[in-house]
Amino acid sequence: SVGALVPVDEQVFKRLYSLQLILVNAIPHAAGLNPRSHRLLHCPSRTQAAVTIPRRNVLDGALLWRFATLDAREQARLAEAIGSTTRSVLGALA
């Protein structure tokens, strides 16, 4: 389901999308489920069973907000990995 559709500035999108890619592998997920699977578009096809199309222009707000729950050291490490600061990332989430 969709919680909200919110337009974001291109620079903010790039920062948050980079963080999202890192968070998918950096933190454990509920029941071991990969959040990327929620952003796949499944299209039934007459000639094939189904076609799966990855959606690359969608931010997962629930996953990104988990950044705010991490300890300060982990936040700094992840922010540095995307070439940003903790303050910039938290500002983009606000």
VEXLUMRO-357199 format. One record per atom (N, C-alpha, C): residue number from 1; residue in one letter; chain; atom name; x, y, z. Coordinates in pm, 1 decimal, m for minus. Layout:
<pts>
+-----+-----+-------+------+----------+----------+----------+
:   n : res : chain : atom :        x :        y :        z :
+-----+-----+-------+------+----------+----------+----------+
: NUM :   A :     A :   CA :        X :        Y :        Z :
...
+-----+-----+-------+------+----------+----------+----------+
</pts>
This chain:
<pts>
+-----+-----+-------+------+----------+----------+----------+
:   n : res : chain : atom :        x :        y :        z :
+-----+-----+-------+------+----------+----------+----------+
:   1 :   S :     A :    N :     83.0 :   m117.5 :      0.0 :
:   1 :   S :     A :   CA :      0.0 :      0.0 :      0.0 :
:   1 :   S :     A :    C :     88.2 :    124.8 :      0.0 :
:   2 :   V :     A :    N :     30.6 :    235.1 :    m36.2 :
:   2 :   V :     A :   CA :    102.3 :    362.4 :    m40.3 :
:   2 :   V :     A :    C :     58.3 :    445.9 :     78.6 :
:   3 :   G :     A :    N :    154.6 :    490.1 :    158.9 :
:   3 :   G :     A :   CA :    123.7 :    574.2 :    273.8 :
:   3 :   G :     A :    C :    105.2 :    718.2 :    233.4 :
:   4 :   A :     A :    N :    195.3 :    767.6 :    148.1 :
:   4 :   A :     A :   CA :    187.7 :    907.0 :    103.1 :
:   4 :   A :     A :    C :    277.1 :    925.1 :    m18.9 :
:   5 :   L :     A :    N :    236.2 :   1012.6 :   m104.8 :
:   5 :   L :     A :   CA :    319.3 :   1054.2 :   m217.8 :
:   5 :   L :     A :    C :    356.7 :   1199.0 :   m193.6 :
:   6 :   V :     A :    N :    486.2 :   1223.3 :   m178.8 :
:   6 :   V :     A :   CA :    533.0 :   1357.0 :   m144.7 :
:   6 :   V :     A :    C :    644.7 :   1395.7 :   m241.1 :
:   7 :   P :     A :    N :    631.0 :   1508.7 :   m310.1 :
:   7 :   P :     A :   CA :    739.9 :   1551.4 :   m398.3 :
:   7 :   P :     A :    C :    860.3 :   1597.8 :   m315.6 :
:   8 :   V :     A :    N :    979.6 :   1564.4 :   m362.2 :
:   8 :   V :     A :   CA :   1101.8 :   1608.2 :   m294.5 :
:   8 :   V :     A :    C :   1195.9 :   1669.7 :   m397.4 :
:   9 :   D :     A :    N :   1280.1 :   1759.0 :   m350.4 :
:   9 :   D :     A :   CA :   1381.2 :   1821.9 :   m431.9 :
:   9 :   D :     A :    C :   1478.0 :   1715.2 :   m485.4 :
:  10 :   E :     A :    N :   1533.6 :   1735.9 :   m602.9 :
:  10 :   E :     A :   CA :   1621.7 :   1636.2 :   m664.3 :
:  10 :   E :     A :    C :   1743.4 :   1605.8 :   m577.5 :
:  11 :   Q :     A :    N :   1803.3 :   1708.3 :   m516.6 :
:  11 :   Q :     A :   CA :   1920.1 :   1686.7 :   m431.6 :
:  11 :   Q :     A :    C :   1883.2 :   1603.7 :   m308.3 :
:  12 :   V :     A :    N :   1768.4 :   1632.5 :   m249.1 :
:  12 :   V :     A :   CA :   1720.8 :   1556.2 :   m133.6 :
:  12 :   V :     A :    C :   1693.2 :   1412.2 :   m175.4 :
:  13 :   F :     A :    N :   1629.8 :   1394.5 :   m291.7 :
:  13 :   F :     A :   CA :   1601.1 :   1259.3 :   m341.5 :
:  13 :   F :     A :    C :   1730.3 :   1179.5 :   m356.2 :
:  14 :   K :     A :    N :   1831.0 :   1238.3 :   m417.4 :
:  14 :   K :     A :   CA :   1957.5 :   1166.6 :   m438.2 :
:  14 :   K :     A :    C :   2020.7 :   1126.9 :   m305.2 :
:  15 :   R :     A :    N :   2017.6 :   1216.8 :   m207.7 :
:  15 :   R :     A :   CA :   2075.4 :   1187.6 :    m76.0 :
:  15 :   R :     A :    C :   1999.1 :   1072.8 :     m9.1 :
:  16 :   L :     A :    N :   1866.9 :   1083.5 :     m7.9 :
:  16 :   L :     A :   CA :   1787.0 :    981.1 :     58.5 :
:  16 :   L :     A :    C :   1789.1 :    848.2 :    m16.2 :
:  17 :   Y :     A :    N :   1793.4 :    852.7 :   m148.0 :
:  17 :   Y :     A :   CA :   1798.7 :    728.4 :   m224.6 :
:  17 :   Y :     A :    C :   1930.7 :    655.7 :   m199.2 :
:  18 :   S :     A :    N :   2040.8 :    730.6 :   m191.6 :
:  18 :   S :     A :   CA :   2170.3 :    670.1 :   m159.9 :
:  18 :   S :     A :    C :   2166.7 :    606.4 :    m21.6 :
:  19 :   L :     A :    N :   2106.9 :    676.9 :     73.0 :
:  19 :   L :     A :   CA :   2094.3 :    622.5 :    208.5 :
:  19 :   L :     A :    C :   2008.0 :    496.6 :    207.9 :
:  20 :   Q :     A :    N :   1900.4 :    499.9 :    133.7 :
:  20 :   Q :     A :   CA :   1810.7 :    384.6 :    125.3 :
:  20 :   Q :     A :    C :   1885.0 :    261.1 :     74.7 :
:  21 :   L :     A :    N :   1966.5 :    277.6 :    m27.3 :
:  21 :   L :     A :   CA :   2043.0 :    164.9 :    m82.6 :
:  21 :   L :     A :    C :   2136.7 :    105.5 :     21.8 :
:  22 :   I :     A :    N :   2195.7 :    190.8 :    105.0 :
:  22 :   I :     A :   CA :   2287.5 :    142.6 :    208.3 :
:  22 :   I :     A :    C :   2210.4 :     77.8 :    323.5 :
:  23 :   L :     A :    N :   2097.5 :    137.0 :    363.1 :
:  23 :   L :     A :   CA :   2020.0 :     83.8 :    475.0 :
:  23 :   L :     A :    C :   1966.2 :    m56.1 :    446.8 :
:  24 :   V :     A :    N :   1934.7 :    m84.6 :    321.9 :
:  24 :   V :     A :   CA :   1882.3 :   m216.7 :    287.3 :
:  24 :   V :     A :    C :   1978.7 :   m326.4 :    332.2 :
:  25 :   N :     A :    N :   2107.9 :   m300.2 :    320.9 :
:  25 :   N :     A :   CA :   2207.7 :   m400.6 :    357.2 :
:  25 :   N :     A :    C :   2267.5 :   m379.4 :    496.5 :
:  26 :   A :     A :    N :   2250.5 :   m260.9 :    555.0 :
:  26 :   A :     A :   CA :   2319.3 :   m227.8 :    679.6 :
:  26 :   A :     A :    C :   2241.0 :   m262.7 :    805.3 :
:  27 :   I :     A :    N :   2109.1 :   m273.3 :    795.8 :
:  27 :   I :     A :   CA :   2030.3 :   m298.8 :    916.3 :
:  27 :   I :     A :    C :   1943.5 :   m423.0 :    896.3 :
:  28 :   P :     A :    N :   1913.3 :   m493.4 :   1005.9 :
:  28 :   P :     A :   CA :   1825.2 :   m610.9 :    994.9 :
:  28 :   P :     A :    C :   1681.2 :   m567.8 :    967.5 :
:  29 :   H :     A :    N :   1607.3 :   m653.0 :    898.7 :
:  29 :   H :     A :   CA :   1469.5 :   m622.2 :    861.3 :
:  29 :   H :     A :    C :   1373.8 :   m721.7 :    926.0 :
:  30 :   A :     A :    N :   1251.3 :   m678.6 :    946.9 :
:  30 :   A :     A :   CA :   1149.8 :   m762.9 :   1010.6 :
:  30 :   A :     A :    C :   1132.7 :   m893.6 :    934.2 :
:  31 :   A :     A :    N :   1140.5 :  m1002.1 :   1006.1 :
:  31 :   A :     A :   CA :   1122.6 :  m1136.4 :    950.8 :
:  31 :   A :     A :    C :   1221.1 :  m1167.4 :    837.6 :
:  32 :   G :     A :    N :   1329.0 :  m1092.8 :    830.1 :
:  32 :   G :     A :   CA :   1429.3 :  m1116.8 :    727.6 :
:  32 :   G :     A :    C :   1384.0 :  m1080.7 :    587.1 :
:  33 :   L :     A :    N :   1276.7 :  m1002.3 :    575.2 :
:  33 :   L :     A :   CA :   1223.7 :   m965.2 :    443.7 :
:  33 :   L :     A :    C :   1301.8 :   m847.8 :    386.0 :
:  34 :   N :     A :    N :   1330.1 :   m852.7 :    258.4 :
:  34 :   N :     A :   CA :   1404.8 :   m747.8 :    190.6 :
:  34 :   N :     A :    C :   1308.2 :   m637.8 :    146.1 :
:  35 :   P :     A :    N :   1329.0 :   m512.6 :    190.1 :
:  35 :   P :     A :   CA :   1238.1 :   m404.3 :    151.7 :
:  35 :   P :     A :    C :   1236.7 :   m375.1 :      1.8 :
:  36 :   R :     A :    N :   1339.8 :   m415.6 :    m69.5 :
:  36 :   R :     A :   CA :   1340.7 :   m392.4 :   m214.9 :
:  36 :   R :     A :    C :   1225.8 :   m463.3 :   m284.4 :
:  37 :   S :     A :    N :   1184.7 :   m577.8 :   m232.9 :
:  37 :   S :     A :   CA :   1077.6 :   m653.9 :   m297.7 :
:  37 :   S :     A :    C :    945.4 :   m577.9 :   m297.5 :
:  38 :   H :     A :    N :    927.3 :   m485.6 :   m202.9 :
:  38 :   H :     A :   CA :    804.0 :   m407.2 :   m199.4 :
:  38 :   H :     A :    C :    797.9 :   m305.3 :   m311.9 :
:  39 :   R :     A :    N :    910.5 :   m272.5 :   m370.6 :
:  39 :   R :     A :   CA :    913.5 :   m172.5 :   m476.4 :
:  39 :   R :     A :    C :    921.1 :   m234.5 :   m614.8 :
:  40 :   L :     A :    N :    894.1 :   m363.1 :   m625.2 :
:  40 :   L :     A :   CA :    891.6 :   m428.0 :   m755.8 :
:  40 :   L :     A :    C :    750.6 :   m421.5 :   m812.1 :
:  41 :   L :     A :    N :    741.0 :   m391.2 :   m938.8 :
:  41 :   L :     A :   CA :    612.5 :   m386.7 :  m1006.5 :
:  41 :   L :     A :    C :    595.0 :   m517.9 :  m1081.1 :
:  42 :   H :     A :    N :    492.9 :   m593.9 :  m1044.3 :
:  42 :   H :     A :   CA :    467.1 :   m722.6 :  m1108.0 :
:  42 :   H :     A :    C :    356.8 :   m705.1 :  m1212.1 :
:  43 :   C :     A :    N :    390.2 :   m731.9 :  m1338.0 :
:  43 :   C :     A :   CA :    295.0 :   m715.9 :  m1446.8 :
:  43 :   C :     A :    C :    267.7 :   m851.8 :  m1511.4 :
:  44 :   P :     A :    N :    144.7 :   m900.0 :  m1504.4 :
:  44 :   P :     A :   CA :    114.0 :  m1025.1 :  m1573.9 :
:  44 :   P :     A :    C :    126.8 :  m1006.1 :  m1724.5 :
:  45 :   S :     A :    N :    174.7 :  m1108.2 :  m1790.3 :
:  45 :   S :     A :   CA :    192.7 :  m1102.1 :  m1934.9 :
:  45 :   S :     A :    C :    123.6 :  m1221.9 :  m1998.1 :
:  46 :   R :     A :    N :     72.7 :  m1203.4 :  m2115.2 :
:  46 :   R :     A :   CA :      4.9 :  m1314.3 :  m2183.9 :
:  46 :   R :     A :    C :    103.3 :  m1418.6 :  m2232.7 :
:  47 :   T :     A :    N :    224.2 :  m1376.0 :  m2266.6 :
:  47 :   T :     A :   CA :    322.8 :  m1470.7 :  m2318.5 :
:  47 :   T :     A :    C :    412.5 :  m1527.9 :  m2209.3 :
:  48 :   Q :     A :    N :    420.1 :  m1461.2 :  m2095.6 :
:  48 :   Q :     A :   CA :    502.2 :  m1506.9 :  m1984.0 :
:  48 :   Q :     A :    C :    416.4 :  m1511.2 :  m1858.5 :
:  49 :   A :     A :    N :    465.6 :  m1579.2 :  m1757.3 :
:  49 :   A :     A :   CA :    390.3 :  m1586.6 :  m1631.3 :
:  49 :   A :     A :    C :    375.8 :  m1447.4 :  m1568.6 :
:  50 :   A :     A :    N :    484.5 :  m1373.8 :  m1560.4 :
:  50 :   A :     A :   CA :    480.7 :  m1237.7 :  m1504.9 :
:  50 :   A :     A :    C :    611.5 :  m1168.2 :  m1538.0 :
:  51 :   V :     A :    N :    605.5 :  m1037.7 :  m1545.0 :
:  51 :   V :     A :   CA :    723.6 :   m956.4 :  m1569.2 :
:  51 :   V :     A :    C :    745.9 :   m872.6 :  m1444.0 :
:  52 :   T :     A :    N :    867.2 :   m871.6 :  m1393.8 :
:  52 :   T :     A :   CA :    899.3 :   m793.3 :  m1274.9 :
:  52 :   T :     A :    C :    984.7 :   m674.7 :  m1315.8 :
:  53 :   I :     A :    N :    938.7 :   m554.9 :  m1280.1 :
:  53 :   I :     A :   CA :   1007.6 :   m431.9 :  m1316.5 :
:  53 :   I :     A :    C :   1050.0 :   m360.8 :  m1188.0 :
:  54 :   P :     A :    N :   1181.1 :   m340.0 :  m1168.6 :
:  54 :   P :     A :   CA :   1223.0 :   m266.9 :  m1048.5 :
:  54 :   P :     A :    C :   1184.3 :   m119.2 :  m1057.6 :
:  55 :   R :     A :    N :   1136.9 :    m63.0 :   m947.2 :
:  55 :   R :     A :   CA :   1100.5 :     78.6 :   m940.4 :
:  55 :   R :     A :    C :   1213.8 :    151.0 :   m870.8 :
:  56 :   R :     A :    N :   1284.3 :    236.7 :   m941.6 :
:  56 :   R :     A :   CA :   1400.8 :    303.3 :   m885.6 :
:  56 :   R :     A :    C :   1374.3 :    447.9 :   m844.0 :
:  57 :   N :     A :    N :   1254.4 :    495.1 :   m862.4 :
:  57 :   N :     A :   CA :   1227.7 :    634.6 :   m829.5 :
:  57 :   N :     A :    C :   1134.3 :    648.2 :   m710.0 :
:  58 :   V :     A :    N :   1136.8 :    548.8 :   m620.8 :
:  58 :   V :     A :   CA :   1050.1 :    549.5 :   m504.0 :
:  58 :   V :     A :    C :   1135.0 :    540.9 :   m378.1 :
:  59 :   L :     A :    N :   1107.6 :    630.2 :   m283.6 :
:  59 :   L :     A :   CA :   1175.4 :    626.1 :   m154.3 :
:  59 :   L :     A :    C :   1087.0 :    551.7 :    m55.0 :
:  60 :   D :     A :    N :   1146.8 :    467.3 :     24.8 :
:  60 :   D :     A :   CA :   1076.3 :    391.4 :    127.1 :
:  60 :   D :     A :    C :   1087.9 :    468.3 :    259.1 :
:  61 :   G :     A :    N :    984.4 :    544.2 :    291.6 :
:  61 :   G :     A :   CA :    987.0 :    627.8 :    410.4 :
:  61 :   G :     A :    C :   1005.7 :    549.1 :    539.0 :
:  62 :   A :     A :    N :    941.7 :    433.9 :    549.6 :
:  62 :   A :     A :   CA :    955.1 :    352.3 :    671.2 :
:  62 :   A :     A :    C :   1099.7 :    308.3 :    690.4 :
:  63 :   L :     A :    N :   1164.8 :    268.2 :    583.6 :
:  63 :   L :     A :   CA :   1305.0 :    227.5 :    591.4 :
:  63 :   L :     A :    C :   1393.8 :    347.2 :    623.8 :
:  64 :   L :     A :    N :   1371.0 :    460.6 :    558.9 :
:  64 :   L :     A :   CA :   1453.4 :    578.5 :    581.9 :
:  64 :   L :     A :    C :   1438.1 :    631.9 :    724.6 :
:  65 :   W :     A :    N :   1318.7 :    626.4 :    781.3 :
:  65 :   W :     A :   CA :   1298.3 :    675.5 :    917.7 :
:  65 :   W :     A :    C :   1369.5 :    590.0 :   1021.0 :
:  66 :   R :     A :    N :   1404.1 :    466.7 :    984.1 :
:  66 :   R :     A :   CA :   1480.4 :    382.9 :   1077.3 :
:  66 :   R :     A :    C :   1619.3 :    441.5 :   1102.2 :
:  67 :   F :     A :    N :   1666.9 :    524.8 :   1009.6 :
:  67 :   F :     A :   CA :   1795.1 :    593.5 :   1028.1 :
:  67 :   F :     A :    C :   1792.0 :    676.2 :   1156.4 :
:  68 :   A :     A :    N :   1679.6 :    741.3 :   1183.8 :
:  68 :   A :     A :   CA :   1666.9 :    827.4 :   1302.0 :
:  68 :   A :     A :    C :   1672.5 :    747.8 :   1432.0 :
:  69 :   T :     A :    N :   1644.4 :    618.8 :   1426.8 :
:  69 :   T :     A :   CA :   1644.8 :    536.0 :   1548.1 :
:  69 :   T :     A :    C :   1782.0 :    475.2 :   1577.0 :
:  70 :   L :     A :    N :   1875.5 :    489.3 :   1484.4 :
:  70 :   L :     A :   CA :   2009.5 :    433.4 :   1504.3 :
:  70 :   L :     A :    C :   2088.8 :    520.1 :   1601.3 :
:  71 :   D :     A :    N :   2190.8 :    461.4 :   1664.2 :
:  71 :   D :     A :   CA :   2274.4 :    541.2 :   1754.1 :
:  71 :   D :     A :    C :   2358.4 :    640.0 :   1672.1 :
:  72 :   A :     A :    N :   2409.6 :    741.9 :   1738.3 :
:  72 :   A :     A :   CA :   2480.4 :    851.6 :   1671.0 :
:  72 :   A :     A :    C :   2601.5 :    802.5 :   1591.6 :
:  73 :   R :     A :    N :   2674.8 :    705.3 :   1643.6 :
:  73 :   R :     A :   CA :   2792.6 :    653.4 :   1573.6 :
:  73 :   R :     A :    C :   2753.1 :    585.1 :   1441.8 :
:  74 :   E :     A :    N :   2646.2 :    504.8 :   1446.7 :
:  74 :   E :     A :   CA :   2599.4 :    436.7 :   1325.0 :
:  74 :   E :     A :    C :   2543.9 :    537.2 :   1224.2 :
:  75 :   Q :     A :    N :   2472.0 :    638.1 :   1272.4 :
:  75 :   Q :     A :   CA :   2421.3 :    742.2 :   1183.1 :
:  75 :   Q :     A :    C :   2536.7 :    812.8 :   1113.0 :
:  76 :   A :     A :    N :   2640.9 :    847.6 :   1188.4 :
:  76 :   A :     A :   CA :   2755.8 :    917.0 :   1130.2 :
:  76 :   A :     A :    C :   2825.4 :    828.6 :   1027.3 :
:  77 :   R :     A :    N :   2838.1 :    699.7 :   1056.0 :
:  77 :   R :     A :   CA :   2904.0 :    606.8 :    963.1 :
:  77 :   R :     A :    C :   2825.6 :    595.7 :    832.2 :
:  78 :   L :     A :    N :   2694.3 :    581.2 :    842.3 :
:  78 :   L :     A :   CA :   2611.8 :    568.2 :    721.8 :
:  78 :   L :     A :    C :   2605.7 :    699.3 :    643.5 :
:  79 :   A :     A :    N :   2595.8 :    811.3 :    713.1 :
:  79 :   A :     A :   CA :   2593.1 :    941.4 :    645.7 :
:  79 :   A :     A :    C :   2724.7 :    964.6 :    571.7 :
:  80 :   E :     A :    N :   2835.0 :    928.5 :    634.7 :
:  80 :   E :     A :   CA :   2965.3 :    943.8 :    570.1 :
:  80 :   E :     A :    C :   2976.5 :    853.9 :    446.8 :
:  81 :   A :     A :    N :   2914.9 :    737.5 :    452.3 :
:  81 :   A :     A :   CA :   2919.5 :    644.1 :    338.9 :
:  81 :   A :     A :    C :   2851.0 :    700.7 :    214.5 :
:  82 :   I :     A :    N :   2755.8 :    792.3 :    234.1 :
:  82 :   I :     A :   CA :   2689.1 :    853.3 :    118.2 :
:  82 :   I :     A :    C :   2743.7 :    992.9 :     90.5 :
:  83 :   G :     A :    N :   2851.2 :   1030.8 :    159.5 :
:  83 :   G :     A :   CA :   2912.8 :   1160.9 :    137.0 :
:  83 :   G :     A :    C :   2833.0 :   1275.0 :    195.8 :
:  84 :   S :     A :    N :   2770.6 :   1251.1 :    309.1 :
:  84 :   S :     A :   CA :   2687.1 :   1353.3 :    371.7 :
:  84 :   S :     A :    C :   2716.2 :   1356.8 :    521.6 :
:  85 :   T :     A :    N :   2635.6 :   1433.0 :    592.6 :
:  85 :   T :     A :   CA :   2647.1 :   1440.4 :    738.0 :
:  85 :   T :     A :    C :   2515.8 :   1394.4 :    799.2 :
:  86 :   T :     A :    N :   2521.8 :   1356.6 :    925.5 :
:  86 :   T :     A :   CA :   2401.1 :   1314.8 :    996.7 :
:  86 :   T :     A :    C :   2299.1 :   1427.1 :    997.2 :
:  87 :   R :     A :    N :   2345.8 :   1548.6 :   1021.0 :
:  87 :   R :     A :   CA :   2255.4 :   1663.6 :   1025.0 :
:  87 :   R :     A :    C :   2182.8 :   1683.6 :    891.3 :
:  88 :   S :     A :    N :   2254.4 :   1668.3 :    779.7 :
:  88 :   S :     A :   CA :   2193.8 :   1684.3 :    646.9 :
:  88 :   S :     A :    C :   2088.4 :   1577.3 :    621.1 :
:  89 :   V :     A :    N :   2120.1 :   1454.4 :    659.2 :
:  89 :   V :     A :   CA :   2025.7 :   1344.6 :    636.3 :
:  89 :   V :     A :    C :   1901.2 :   1363.7 :    722.5 :
:  90 :   L :     A :    N :   1920.0 :   1394.0 :    848.6 :
:  90 :   L :     A :   CA :   1802.9 :   1414.6 :    935.8 :
:  90 :   L :     A :    C :   1721.3 :   1535.0 :    890.0 :
:  91 :   G :     A :    N :   1788.0 :   1638.1 :    837.7 :
:  91 :   G :     A :   CA :   1716.2 :   1753.1 :    782.8 :
:  91 :   G :     A :    C :   1634.2 :   1715.9 :    660.6 :
:  92 :   A :     A :    N :   1688.6 :   1626.9 :    578.6 :
:  92 :   A :     A :   CA :   1615.7 :   1583.2 :    459.2 :
:  92 :   A :     A :    C :   1494.1 :   1497.4 :    497.6 :
:  93 :   L :     A :    N :   1504.1 :   1425.7 :    608.2 :
:  93 :   L :     A :   CA :   1391.6 :   1344.0 :    653.0 :
:  93 :   L :     A :    C :   1279.7 :   1426.4 :    715.3 :
:  94 :   A :     A :    N :   1313.2 :   1544.5 :    764.8 :
:  94 :   A :     A :   CA :   1213.5 :   1627.5 :    834.1 :
:  94 :   A :     A :    C :   1113.0 :   1689.6 :    738.5 :
+-----+-----+-------+------+----------+----------+----------+
</pts>
